[in-house]
């Protein structure tokens, strides 16, 4: 983000009057500009749409879509929760909030599906299967994703550690011995967790295989990972959209499950007997279920 703003400032003196108006708006209101069409940006800056379309060319971009993608990718990690809420108020149809959000989530899954490389996922699955130990890290809004993966991994493996943490020191204490032969899976989406990034950097330096589940190559997690899996996670509001990341994690679990089918069947059969004995789940007609003593 800072580099892009600096580029605009550097080019500013030589820009035309119309392009200076666009540049000024982007510098001052980058959080809103990142989500505007060329037409809308032209309206708010008082210039024509064609002037907006030509603006990125002055900066060295191939066109407005490339410029907007760069601005969007860099800006979303800078937005505060208040700014996210403000941006969402201009993007979501207030009369059809539920449909708008669900459609947005469907689009993210569709884009993730179009961009995913199954061979790459299979290589990652093989790395996980041969790991000596598996560590899973995810904090703040990514914590539920890590917990979901940890729950099912614990049904498949006996070498899984879900890193629970409320402080930076606790996270490092739990991964301090992760090294060669171990796999560390880090999950983080904008706004990226600095704790997770620092932890990934540490285990990478210790020789562990680092797998990042994040949103793009520009993610700080991707920069310190052996393997990266990208899932679209654009915000709907101040809330993170984690539908596509969860779907990716689901796919990884299923892929591993199919390769460990016999072992999982044995574990699940044993668990079913335990669940029945201790009435963990409701079975049959609820009205006929006997209460636990």
HUGIQUI-V320500 format. One record per helix or strand of 3 or more residues. SS is the DSSP state (~ for helix, > for strand). FROM is the first residue (numbers start at 1). LEN is the number of residues. Records with the same first field share a line. If there is no record, write none. Layout:
SS = FROM-LEN ; FROM-LEN
//
This chain:
~ = 2-11 ; 17-12 ; 30-4 ; 38-8 ; 49-11 ; 64-12 ; 81-11 ; 97-19 ; 118-12 ; 140-17 ; 168-8 ; 194-12 ; 222-3 ; 243-17 ; 261-17 ; 286-3
> = 134-4 ; 160-3 ; 183-5 ; 209-6 ; 227-4
//
